[in-house]
Amino acid sequence: MSSRIHTYLRTHRRKWALTQKDVAFLLGNKSAAHISRLEQGKRKPTNEAVLACEVLFGLSPKQCFPKVYEEIEESVLARAATLYEDLDQRTGKVALRKKEFLSAALKRAITRINELQGV
């Protein structure tokens, strides 16, 4: 992995006076070392860990693991744009429905990005 993953796991663990061993147990991991690697951004969280953190801390995946969320969002939206372009010349009912869905998803992302940038 070339870059570290930004995470707020350590912040929230410490806020509640939990040890890495405590969190490892709560997430169903066998060792505190795994939690340490997650906190340091050396390891990407599993889907189970992301959802468990949401259950434990009441944080969305975007709040707890913003860099992971951003990377996934970027790749999904790139594929959505590609699929939209592939459907661009099609006019059938199914193609139009798919384009409507993809357009809404892309608009939500653009709106969110603009809000983050203060546009």
LINKA-V901007 format. One line per field, one symbol per residue. phi: phi as a letter, one per 30 degrees, with the letter a starting at -180 (. if undefined). psi: psi as a letter, one per 30 degrees, with the letter a starting at -180 (. if undefined). burial: I if it has 16 or more other ideal C-beta (glycine too) atoms within 10 Angstrom, else O. A space follows every 50 residues. Layout:
phi: ???
psi: ???
burial: ???
//
This chain:
phi: .dbdcdbcededddechcdddededddiccbddddeddddidbdddeddd ddddddcicdedddbdddedddeddddddddddedddeddbdeddddddd dddddddedddddddddid
psi: kellkklgeeeeeeeghkleeeeeeefglflfeeeeeeefgfkkkleeee eeeeeefgkleeeeieeeeeeeeeeeeeeeeeeeeefefkgleeeeeeee eeeeeeeeeeeeeeeefg.
burial: OOOOIOIIIIOIIOOOOIOIOOIIOOIOIOOOOIIOIIIOIOIIIOOOII OIIOOIIOIOIOOIIOOIIOOOOOOOIOOIOOOIOOIOOOOOOOOOOIIO OIOOOOOOIOOOOOOOOOO
//
